[in-house]
Amino acid sequence: MKTARQVLESKPTQAIYSIPPGATVYAALQLMAEKAIGALLVIERGDIVGILSERDYARKVILMQRTSRETFVRDIMTSAVIYVRGDQSTDECMALMTQHRLRHLPVMDGDTLVGMLSIGDLVKDIISEQKFIIDQLEHYISGTPHLKL
């Protein structure tokens, strides 16, 4: 089983995107669309003060009849950010995401932000591991040489 750090290292890009709390929700949506991501960390003076997701936008702007050009990130962000350490397993990450109904998890190394995992990153990794195990079992059953671990 892989760790959060290993999954991060396997991602094609390890960029971390963020926005300040005083930015408009419209600016945040533009950045998310440009980068094809579903969440941004909200950072102020180097500290993580929240996370903003597409879900926050849908529930706290659209459904409350606000406008994204006049609403600030600080007004709709989720302030209680749940994160994981780089050495935590993918199973632990998935359990946290399921328990707290999250789609994104920042990964921290002490006080240092090292990346962001999405539910898609974890599912992709789990599928890859399962495919490897299935291939190994098929080779074992058929008696053909198999890949070494």
C-alpha positions in Angstrom: 0.0 0.0 0.0 1.3 3.4 -0.9 1.6 6.5 1.2 0.2 9.9 0.4 3.7 11.1 -0.5 4.1 8.3 -3.0 0.8 9.1 -4.7 1.8 12.8 -4.9 5.1 11.9 -6.5 3.3 9.8 -9.1 1.1 12.7 -10.2 2.0 14.4 -13.5 2.0 17.8 -11.9 2.7 18.5 -8.2 1.7 22.2 -8.4 -0.2 23.5 -5.4 -2.8 26.2 -6.3 -4.1 28.7 -3.7 -5.9 31.9 -3.4 -6.1 34.6 -0.7 -9.2 34.9 1.4 -9.9 38.5 0.1 -10.1 37.4 -3.5 -13.5 37.1 -5.1 -15.2 33.8 -5.6 -15.2 34.6 -9.4 -11.4 34.9 -9.4 -11.2 31.5 -7.6 -13.5 29.9 -10.1 -11.5 31.3 -13.0 -8.3 29.8 -11.5 -10.0 26.4 -10.9 -11.3 26.4 -14.4 -7.9 27.4 -15.9 -6.1 24.7 -13.9 -8.9 22.1 -14.3 -9.0 21.5 -10.5 -11.9 21.2 -8.1 -10.5 23.0 -5.0 -8.0 25.7 -3.9 -6.2 26.1 -0.7 -6.9 29.5 0.9 -3.6 30.9 2.1 -3.0 34.1 4.0 0.5 35.3 5.0 1.9 31.8 4.4 -0.7 30.0 6.5 -3.5 27.7 5.3 -6.7 29.4 6.6 -9.2 27.4 4.6 -10.1 25.4 1.5 -12.5 26.4 -1.3 -14.2 23.8 -3.4 -16.7 23.6 -6.2 -19.1 22.2 -3.6 -18.6 25.4 -1.4 -19.5 27.5 -4.5 -22.6 25.4 -5.3 -24.0 25.4 -1.8 -22.9 28.8 -0.5 -23.2 31.1 -3.6 -25.6 29.6 -6.1 -28.1 28.2 -3.6 -28.0 31.3 -1.4 -28.5 33.6 -4.4 -25.2 35.4 -4.0 -23.0 36.4 -7.0 -19.5 35.2 -7.5 -18.2 38.6 -8.5 -19.4 40.2 -5.2 -18.7 37.4 -2.8 -15.3 36.9 -1.2 -13.5 33.6 -0.7 -13.4 34.1 3.1 -17.2 34.2 3.1 -17.7 30.7 1.7 -14.5 28.8 2.3 -14.3 25.8 4.7 -12.2 27.0 7.6 -11.6 23.6 9.3 -9.1 22.1 6.9 -8.5 18.4 7.4 -5.1 17.3 6.1 -2.8 14.2 6.1 0.9 13.6 6.7 2.9 12.3 3.8 3.5 9.0 5.5 -0.1 8.1 5.9 -1.5 5.3 3.8 -3.9 5.6 0.9 -6.4 3.6 3.0 -6.1 6.2 5.8 -6.6 9.0 3.3 -9.7 7.3 1.8 -11.1 6.7 5.2 -10.8 10.3 6.1 -12.3 11.4 2.9 -15.2 9.0 3.3 -15.8 9.9 7.0 -15.7 13.7 6.4 -17.2 13.6 2.9 -14.2 15.3 1.4 -12.8 15.3 -2.1 -9.5 17.0 -1.5 -6.8 16.5 1.2 -3.8 18.8 1.7 -0.6 16.8 2.5 1.7 18.2 5.1 5.2 17.5 6.2 5.3 19.1 9.6 4.3 22.7 9.0 5.2 22.5 5.3 2.5 22.0 2.7 3.8 19.4 0.2 0.8 18.8 -2.0 -2.9 18.2 -2.5 -4.6 14.8 -3.1 -7.9 14.5 -4.7 -10.3 11.5 -4.5 -9.5 10.9 -8.2 -5.7 10.6 -7.4 -6.5 8.0 -4.7 -8.9 6.0 -6.9 -6.5 6.0 -9.8 -3.8 4.6 -7.5 -6.0 2.0 -6.0 -7.1 0.8 -9.4 -3.5 0.6 -10.5 -2.6 -1.5 -7.4 -5.5 -3.8 -8.0 -4.6 -4.3 -11.6 -1.1 -5.3 -10.6 -2.4 -7.8 -8.1 -4.8 -9.3 -10.6 -2.0 -9.6 -13.2 0.1 -11.4 -10.6 -2.7 -13.8 -9.7 -3.4 -14.5 -13.4 0.3 -15.4 -14.0 0.3 -17.5 -10.8 -2.8 -19.5 -11.8 -1.7 -20.0 -15.4 1.8 -21.0 -14.3 3.6 -18.5 -16.5 6.5 -16.4 -15.2 5.3 -13.3 -13.4 6.7 -9.9 -12.6 8.8 -9.6 -9.5 7.8 -7.3 -6.8 
